[in-house]
Amino acid sequence: MTWSIIARDPVTGQIGIAVATKFFAVGALVPHVAPMIGGVATQALVNPYYGIDGIGLLREGKAPHEVIAALIAADDGRESRQLHIMDASGRIAAHTGRECVAWCGHLAGEGFSLAGNMLAGAQVLDDTAKAYVANDKLPFAQRLIAAMKAGEAAGGDKRGKQSAALLIHGEEEWSNLDLRVDDHLDPLAELTRLEAVSRERWVHFRAFLPTRRNPAGVTDRAVIDASVQAAIASRS
């Protein structure tokens, strides 16, 4: 009942997942990212522990195909699950259970992975992939959304639209961007709007928050405000 893309930005090394579905709050369960480690998307009759335990196994150094083998071996419901994984080096693995609702399947590309179930057809993943490749000049977040919009134009979830999400991590344990549209008539359009709003102030403010390399971050409000205002002025 969902399709998603996991990708690694070749410029920044950021790992991102975008997902859409005709179901409530898809961002709550499907996308899981470990910074500089990899991403996991668990869908169909979703098993949240595929994401939680899958990230743990990636952190231990397991390859994506090893992670999937371990997860589905322990789950009697494996044939109703769909799962795909990409690690930070670009290795990809996927599982689409035999009982997932058609159309269902997965697709691997250079630096990205796609999977979907209960879709209008294979063209949904094909067009998502083509758009991701074609929009390589776009900033990473916008590139992921553009890819999903192409999949939606090809039919998307055959039941309709309801929720979408975008999760991107860089070096830190907390996200670069975490956007969720839990219930909306046009969730990818709303996700597009939220991403644009994030570039007004959030992305500039984020640069001053604490990091592992700079545990205090920047706390001088005058410096923060001046930088944000300068960034805003440069866009006008």
Secondary structure, 3 states (H helix, E strand, C coil): CEEEEEEECCCCCCEEEEEEECCCCHHHCCEEEECCCEEEEEEECCCHHHHHHHHHHHHCCCCHHHHHHHHHHCCCCHHHEEEEEEECCCCEEEEECCCCCCCCEEEEECCEEEEEECECCCHHHHHHHHHHHHCCCCCHHHHHHHHHHHHHHCCCECCCCCEEEEEEECCCCCCCEEEEECCCCCHHHHHHHHHHHHCCCHHHHHCCCCCCCCCCCCCCHHHHHHHHHHHHHHHC
